[in-house]
Amino acid sequence: MTSRRQFIQIVPVAGAALLTGREVMAQAMVADKDPQATALGYVSDATKADKAKYKNYAAGQTCGNCALYQGKPADAAGACPLFAGKQVAAKGWCSAYAKKA
């Protein structure tokens, strides 16, 4: 049987382990060949977007200035709700691009 003292000692350690696991998962980058990325036409370098296939692409559009991008403006990568648990490159682009207001 676990005593209250042992329980109180375990809880902070377990919580820290869970938070660390989430940070590691959030740091995984989306690969250009990832099935979700391929479906959305994601590329980690916006200048390499398929302009023939994605007519809505315009020069200057990047994940960093997209409304869905959750990173800070100075970050090299940030979270995107389209790619749960992964980060997109700030210089990337996908067909779901929406200009940030």
Secondary structure, DSSP 4 states (H G I P E B T S, - for coil): ---HHHHHHHHHHHHHHHHHHHHHHHTPBPPTTSHHHHHHT-BSSGGGS-TTT-TT--TT--GGGBTT--S-TT-SEEE-TTSTT-EEETT-B-TT--B--
